[in-house]
């Protein structure tokens, strides 16, 4: 059994965490399988975006408790490598959150560029329930998305968010019926994948860089460099010509 199953359709790689018996807990083996699968997908011209989901009934229930009991800082870093590979992945990533995303599983969902939640989704920190300090950038990631108060509510007070609440608080982009979840996430990913691959990678890199820029001027300078590059690419000229032809045809 592969711990991460991947199917490529319409230039979208749908990756499924596949350890339903353990509710897709992020074990060392699962983290390595996820990292390896992402590294294999990265150079493929057949892939323009990634959707990550879990085999029912959960997205990911957190860390493997048996491994966690004997964990060391080194083994924790190896578990982190799974979702850090998602953070660093250069193409668009979308989490299709079905069921629970808990602790390290919440880190996995947050590592994606955006999250689509099913109505049965449940986002929980739950580190304090185990008397365990959060790890893997959990406190930083949640404060970036939810602000200090929202992160405190989830991490310190144990507040959980269902799919609709996750959308209200900015943790998810949309919430849809569970039977539409994968189609919704894949549709978003397919739209991203239709753009030129190298362009999308540069845009995602720019978004990361300017998110920490202290001045508007710095963002303008960064964008100018790559916008100038895109003006020189054949894809830009082809798509402008296509648009102009449609406009001309509509006027006839």
C-alpha positions as CSV (number, residue, x, y, z in Angstrom):
1,X,0.0,0.0,0.0
2,X,1.3,3.4,-1.0
3,X,1.0,6.0,1.8
4,X,0.5,8.7,-0.7
5,X,-1.5,7.9,-3.9
6,X,-1.2,10.4,-6.8
7,X,-3.4,10.7,-9.9
8,X,-2.8,13.3,-12.6
9,X,-5.9,14.6,-14.4
10,X,-6.1,17.8,-16.5
11,X,-2.5,18.8,-15.3
12,X,-3.7,18.6,-11.7
13,X,-1.9,16.1,-9.4
14,X,-4.4,14.8,-6.8
15,X,-2.5,13.5,-3.9
16,X,-4.3,11.4,-1.4
17,X,-2.9,10.6,2.1
18,X,-3.7,6.9,2.2
19,X,-3.6,5.5,5.7
20,X,-7.2,5.5,6.7
21,X,-6.7,2.9,9.5
22,X,-4.6,5.5,11.3
23,X,-6.8,8.5,10.1
24,X,-3.9,9.5,7.8
25,X,-1.7,10.4,10.8
26,X,1.6,12.0,9.8
27,X,4.0,9.3,10.6
28,X,7.7,9.4,9.6
29,X,6.9,7.1,6.7
30,X,3.9,9.3,5.6
31,X,6.0,12.4,5.8
32,X,8.8,10.9,3.7
33,X,6.3,9.6,1.2
34,X,4.7,13.0,0.9
35,X,8.1,14.7,0.5
36,X,9.3,12.2,-2.1
37,X,6.1,12.4,-4.1
38,X,6.3,16.2,-4.2
39,X,9.9,16.2,-5.3
40,X,9.0,13.8,-8.1
41,X,6.1,16.0,-9.3
42,X,8.0,19.3,-9.2
43,X,9.9,18.9,-12.5
44,X,7.1,17.2,-14.4
45,X,5.7,19.3,-17.3
46,X,2.5,17.3,-16.9
47,X,1.7,18.9,-13.6
48,X,0.6,22.5,-13.1
49,X,-1.0,22.4,-9.7
50,X,-1.5,20.0,-6.8
51,X,-4.6,19.0,-4.7
52,X,-3.9,17.3,-1.4
53,X,-6.7,15.3,0.4
54,X,-7.0,12.4,2.7
55,X,-8.6,9.0,2.4
56,X,-11.9,9.0,4.3
57,X,-12.8,9.5,7.1
58,X,-10.1,12.2,7.8
59,X,-7.8,14.6,6.2
60,X,-5.1,14.0,8.8
61,X,-5.6,13.3,12.5
62,X,-2.1,14.7,13.4
63,X,1.1,12.9,14.4
64,X,1.4,9.2,14.9
65,X,1.1,8.8,18.7
66,X,3.3,5.7,19.0
67,X,6.1,7.6,17.2
68,X,5.4,10.8,19.1
69,X,6.0,9.1,22.4
70,X,9.6,8.4,21.5
71,X,10.3,11.4,19.3
72,X,13.5,13.5,19.5
73,X,14.1,16.9,17.9
74,X,15.7,15.0,15.0
75,X,12.7,12.8,14.3
76,X,10.4,15.8,14.7
77,X,12.4,17.6,12.0
78,X,11.9,14.6,9.7
79,X,8.1,14.8,10.3
80,X,8.2,18.5,9.6
81,X,9.9,17.8,6.2
82,X,6.6,16.5,4.9
83,X,4.7,19.7,5.2
84,X,7.7,21.9,4.7
85,X,8.0,20.3,1.2
86,X,4.4,21.6,0.6
87,X,5.4,25.1,1.8
88,X,8.3,25.1,-0.6
89,X,6.5,23.6,-3.5
90,X,6.8,26.1,-6.4
91,X,3.4,25.4,-8.0
92,X,-0.1,26.1,-6.6
93,X,-1.3,23.8,-3.9
94,X,-4.8,23.3,-2.6
95,X,-5.9,21.3,0.4
96,X,-9.3,19.6,0.0
97,X,-10.0,19.1,3.7
98,X,-12.3,16.2,4.3
99,X,-13.0,15.4,7.9
100,X,-10.5,16.3,10.7
101,X,-7.3,18.2,10.2
102,X,-5.7,18.1,13.7
103,X,-2.3,19.3,14.9
104,X,0.3,18.3,12.4
105,X,-2.6,17.6,10.0
106,X,-3.6,21.2,10.4
107,X,-0.1,22.2,9.6
108,X,-0.4,20.1,6.4
109,X,-3.6,21.9,5.4
110,X,-2.1,25.3,6.2
111,X,1.1,24.5,4.2
112,X,-1.0,24.6,1.1
113,X,-1.7,27.9,-0.7
114,X,-5.5,27.7,0.0
115,X,-7.9,25.3,1.6
116,X,-11.3,24.1,0.4
117,X,-13.3,22.6,3.2
118,X,-16.1,20.0,3.1
119,X,-19.0,20.6,5.4
120,X,-17.7,17.7,7.5
121,X,-14.3,19.3,7.9
122,X,-13.0,20.1,11.4
123,X,-9.8,22.2,12.0
124,X,-8.2,21.7,15.4
125,X,-4.9,22.5,17.1
126,X,-5.2,20.2,20.0
127,X,-1.6,20.3,21.1
128,X,-2.4,21.3,24.6
129,X,-4.7,18.3,25.0
130,X,-1.5,16.2,24.8
131,X,0.4,18.7,27.0
132,X,2.6,19.1,24.0
133,X,4.1,22.4,22.7
134,X,3.1,23.1,19.0
135,X,5.7,22.5,16.4
136,X,6.5,22.9,12.7
137,X,5.7,26.6,12.6
138,X,2.1,26.0,13.9
139,X,2.0,29.2,16.1
140,X,3.5,31.3,13.3
141,X,1.2,29.9,10.6
142,X,-2.0,30.3,12.5
143,X,-1.2,33.8,13.6
144,X,-0.5,34.8,10.0
145,X,-3.9,33.5,9.0
146,X,-6.1,34.2,12.0
147,X,-4.4,37.0,13.8
148,X,-3.2,36.8,17.4
149,X,-6.7,36.5,18.9
150,X,-7.8,33.7,16.5
151,X,-4.6,31.8,16.9
152,X,-4.9,32.1,20.7
153,X,-8.5,30.8,20.6
154,X,-7.4,27.7,18.6
155,X,-4.1,27.0,20.2
156,X,-4.5,28.1,23.8
157,X,-8.3,27.6,24.3
158,X,-8.8,24.6,22.1
159,X,-11.4,26.2,19.8
160,X,-12.2,24.0,16.8
161,X,-13.6,25.3,13.5
162,X,-15.9,23.5,11.1
163,X,-15.8,24.2,7.4
164,X,-18.1,27.2,7.5
165,X,-16.4,28.7,10.5
166,X,-13.0,28.2,8.9
167,X,-14.2,30.3,5.9
168,X,-15.6,33.1,8.2
169,X,-12.2,33.3,10.0
170,X,-10.0,33.1,6.9
171,X,-8.6,29.7,7.4
172,X,-10.4,28.3,4.3
173,X,-11.3,29.8,1.0
174,X,-14.7,28.0,0.6
175,X,-16.9,25.4,2.2
176,X,-18.8,23.0,0.0
177,X,-20.9,19.8,0.4
178,X,-18.6,16.8,1.0
179,X,-19.5,15.1,-2.2
180,X,-18.5,18.2,-4.2
181,X,-15.2,18.8,-2.3
182,X,-12.7,17.1,-4.6
183,X,-14.3,18.5,-7.7
184,X,-14.3,22.0,-6.3
185,X,-10.7,21.9,-5.3
186,X,-9.7,20.2,-8.5
187,X,-11.5,22.8,-10.5
188,X,-9.6,25.6,-8.8
189,X,-6.4,23.8,-9.4
190,X,-7.1,23.2,-13.1
191,X,-7.7,26.9,-13.6
192,X,-4.3,27.6,-12.1
193,X,-2.7,24.9,-14.2
194,X,-4.0,26.3,-17.5
195,X,-1.6,29.3,-17.1
196,X,2.0,28.8,-18.4
197,X,3.9,26.7,-15.8
198,X,7.0,28.9,-15.5
199,X,4.9,32.1,-15.2
200,X,2.8,30.6,-12.3
201,X,6.0,29.5,-10.5
202,X,7.4,33.1,-10.8
203,X,4.1,34.6,-9.6
204,X,4.0,32.3,-6.6
205,X,7.6,33.1,-5.8
206,X,6.8,36.8,-6.0
207,X,3.8,36.5,-3.7
208,X,6.0,34.9,-1.1
209,X,8.6,37.6,-1.4
210,X,6.3,40.6,-1.3
211,X,4.2,39.2,1.6
212,X,7.1,40.2,3.9
213,X,8.0,43.5,2.0
214,X,7.9,46.5,4.3
215,X,7.3,49.0,1.4
216,X,5.0,49.2,-1.6
217,X,8.1,50.3,-3.6
218,X,9.8,46.9,-3.0
219,X,6.8,45.0,-4.3
220,X,6.6,47.3,-7.4
221,X,10.2,46.7,-8.2
222,X,9.9,42.9,-7.8
223,X,6.8,42.7,-10.0
224,X,8.3,45.0,-12.6
225,X,11.2,42.6,-13.1
226,X,9.1,39.6,-13.8
227,X,6.3,41.4,-15.6
228,X,8.9,42.6,-18.1
229,X,10.1,39.0,-18.4
230,X,6.6,37.8,-19.2
231,X,6.1,40.5,-21.9
232,X,8.9,38.8,-23.8
233,X,7.5,35.3,-23.7
234,X,5.7,33.6,-26.6
235,X,2.7,32.6,-24.4
236,X,2.0,36.3,-23.8
237,X,2.0,37.2,-27.4
238,X,-0.1,34.2,-28.4
239,X,-2.8,34.9,-25.8
240,X,-2.9,38.6,-26.6
241,X,-3.3,37.8,-30.3
242,X,-6.1,35.3,-29.4
243,X,-7.9,37.9,-27.3
244,X,-7.6,40.6,-30.0
245,X,-9.1,38.2,-32.6
246,X,-12.0,37.4,-30.3
247,X,-12.6,41.1,-29.8
248,X,-12.4,41.8,-33.5
249,X,-14.8,38.9,-34.2
250,X,-17.3,40.2,-31.7
251,X,-17.4,43.6,-33.4
252,X,-18.4,42.1,-36.8
